[in-house]
């Protein structure tokens, strides 16, 4: 039984390896790019719009509302990153309905890459919003003694993001594989449907946590900025 799609190798030369994870990841990215081009090439502003545009607008509106509810008042600044994360993970997970498909999110290398993206996005958005000085001050709040603990927190939550998504998707795939070998056909179908639901929930959780981390980085520096503004006026 394979624990990860990384174990299926198509080509290898030295340290360069093309495995099933890389192939499915690039296929999913291609599907998303093509779908985005096809859906957005004939956008309309009138009353009558296509069904695909209606679905797209509902999706964008929902993601914007979720971002704003978490505390980011200008969701359009963040939807490009957070929306892409959500769509990639959702598409990766819902394609388990296809025979012999193995989601790239069942590989720790993929989930680690997604978590590292969040790890880099947090300071990026924090610095873009409050400046590098305001962002760095968040690491010594409420006192400088908290500096090492805040740094450890950044690393551990990144690991938690990667392991949580990987563990849920990998374990779901293993359960279905075991049931296929020891039970009738109908029961694994039910488990696969539950795995589909789990995959969508995990995509939502991953995106929400990424939004929470970004919102914390943006808002934590605001008090410092206000103090500096007051002292400057005085």
C-alpha positions in Angstrom: 0.0 0.0 0.0 1.4 3.4 -1.0 1.4 6.0 1.7 2.0 8.9 -0.7 1.8 9.6 -4.5 5.5 10.5 -4.2 6.2 6.8 -4.4 5.1 6.6 -8.0 8.1 7.8 -10.0 7.8 8.3 -13.8 11.3 9.6 -14.4 14.5 10.2 -12.4 17.9 11.5 -13.2 20.2 12.1 -10.3 18.4 14.2 -7.6 15.8 15.3 -10.2 12.6 13.2 -9.9 9.3 13.5 -11.6 6.7 11.6 -9.6 2.9 11.4 -9.5 2.6 14.3 -7.1 4.4 16.7 -9.5 2.4 15.4 -12.5 -1.0 15.8 -10.8 0.0 19.2 -9.3 0.9 20.6 -12.7 -2.3 19.0 -14.3 -4.4 20.7 -11.6 -2.7 24.0 -12.1 -3.3 23.7 -15.9 -7.0 22.9 -15.3 -7.4 25.9 -13.1 -5.7 28.3 -15.5 -7.7 27.0 -18.5 -10.9 27.1 -16.5 -10.1 30.7 -15.4 -9.5 31.8 -19.0 -12.7 30.1 -20.3 -14.9 31.5 -17.5 -13.6 35.1 -17.5 -13.2 35.6 -21.3 -16.9 36.7 -21.7 -17.7 38.4 -18.5 -20.7 40.8 -18.7 -21.9 43.6 -16.5 -25.6 43.5 -17.6 -28.5 41.8 -15.9 -28.3 38.7 -18.0 -25.1 36.8 -17.3 -24.0 33.2 -18.0 -24.4 30.4 -15.6 -20.6 30.1 -15.2 -20.3 33.8 -14.5 -23.0 33.5 -11.9 -21.1 30.6 -10.2 -17.9 32.6 -10.3 -19.5 35.7 -8.8 -21.0 33.6 -6.0 -17.7 32.0 -5.3 -15.8 35.3 -5.2 -18.4 37.0 -3.1 -18.4 34.1 -0.6 -14.6 34.2 -0.3 -14.6 38.0 0.1 -17.2 37.8 2.8 -15.2 35.2 4.7 -12.0 37.2 4.5 -13.9 40.4 5.7 -15.6 38.6 8.6 -12.2 37.4 9.9 -11.1 41.0 10.1 -9.4 42.0 6.8 -11.4 45.1 5.7 -10.1 45.1 2.1 -10.6 41.5 1.0 -9.6 42.3 -2.6 -6.0 42.7 -1.4 -5.9 39.1 -0.2 -8.4 37.2 -2.3 -5.8 36.5 -5.0 -3.6 34.5 -2.5 -6.3 33.0 -0.3 -8.7 32.2 -3.1 -5.9 30.4 -5.0 -5.0 28.3 -2.0 -8.7 27.4 -1.5 -9.3 26.5 -5.1 -6.2 24.5 -5.5 -6.8 22.4 -2.4 -10.5 21.9 -3.2 -9.9 20.8 -6.8 -7.0 18.5 -5.6 -9.3 16.9 -3.1 -12.6 16.6 -5.0 -11.0 14.8 -7.9 -10.8 11.7 -5.8 -14.0 10.7 -7.4 -11.9 9.8 -10.5 -10.7 6.2 -10.6 -7.0 5.7 -9.7 -6.6 9.4 -8.8 -4.3 10.2 -5.9 -4.5 13.8 -4.7 -1.2 15.7 -4.4 -2.4 17.0 -1.0 -1.8 13.4 0.1 1.9 14.2 -0.2 3.7 15.9 2.7 5.9 17.8 0.1 2.8 19.5 -1.4 1.2 20.4 2.0 4.6 21.6 3.2 4.9 23.8 0.1 1.4 25.3 0.7 2.3 25.9 4.4 5.6 27.6 3.5 3.6 29.8 1.1 1.4 30.9 4.0 4.6 31.3 6.2 6.0 33.8 3.6 2.7 35.5 2.9 2.1 36.5 6.6 5.2 38.8 6.8 4.6 40.0 3.2 1.1 41.2 3.9 2.1 42.4 7.4 4.9 44.5 6.1 2.8 45.8 3.1 0.2 47.0 5.5 2.2 48.4 8.4 5.8 48.7 7.3 8.8 46.5 8.3 9.2 48.3 11.6 5.6 47.9 12.6 5.6 44.3 11.7 8.8 43.4 13.5 7.5 45.0 16.7 4.8 42.3 16.8 7.4 39.8 17.7 8.3 41.6 21.0 4.7 42.1 22.1 3.7 42.3 24.9 7.3 42.2 26.1 10.7 41.5 24.4 10.8 38.3 26.4 8.2 36.9 24.0 10.5 37.1 21.0 11.7 33.5 21.0 8.2 32.2 21.8 6.7 34.2 18.9 9.4 32.9 16.5 8.7 29.3 17.6 5.0 30.0 17.1 5.6 31.0 13.5 7.4 27.7 12.8 5.1 25.4 14.7 1.9 26.7 13.1 3.5 26.3 9.7 4.3 22.6 10.6 0.8 22.2 11.9 -0.7 23.5 8.6 1.3 21.0 6.6 0.8 18.0 8.8 -2.9 18.6 9.4 -3.8 18.7 5.7 -1.4 15.8 4.8 -2.6 13.6 7.6 -6.3 14.0 6.9 -6.0 13.4 3.1 -3.5 10.6 3.4 -5.5 8.7 6.1 -8.7 9.1 4.1 -7.1 7.5 1.1 -5.7 4.7 3.1 -9.1 3.9 4.7 -10.7 3.7 1.3 -7.9 1.5 -0.1 -8.3 -0.9 2.9 -12.1 -1.1 2.6 -11.8 -1.8 -1.2 -9.8 -4.9 -0.4 -11.9 -6.3 2.5 -15.5 -5.2 1.9 -18.1 -5.1 -0.8 -18.1 -2.4 -3.4 -20.9 -0.2 -2.0 -19.3 0.6 1.4 -16.1 2.1 -0.1 -18.2 4.4 -2.3 -19.8 5.8 0.9 -16.4 6.3 2.4 -15.2 8.0 -0.7 -18.1 10.4 -0.5 -17.2 11.1 3.1 -13.6 11.6 2.0 -14.9 14.1 -0.6 -16.6 16.1 2.1 -13.5 15.9 4.3 -11.4 17.2 1.5 -13.6 20.2 1.0 -13.7 20.9 4.8 -9.9 20.7 5.0 -9.6 23.2 2.1 -11.8 25.5 4.0 -9.9 25.1 7.3 -6.5 25.6 5.6 -7.7 28.8 3.9 -9.4 30.1 7.0 -6.3 29.5 9.1 -4.1 31.3 6.5 -6.5 34.2 6.6 -6.4 34.3 10.4 -2.6 34.3 10.4 -2.5 37.2 7.9 -5.1 39.1 9.8 -3.1 38.8 13.0 0.0 40.0 11.3 -1.8 43.0 9.9 -3.7 44.0 13.0 -1.1 43.4 15.7 1.1 46.1 14.3 -1.6 48.8 14.3 -1.3 49.9 17.9 2.4 50.6 17.4 1.7 52.6 14.3 -0.9 54.7 16.1 1.5 55.4 19.0 4.2 56.5 16.5 1.7 58.8 14.8 0.6 60.4 18.1 4.2 61.0 19.2 5.0 62.5 15.8 2.1 65.0 16.1 3.2 66.0 19.6 
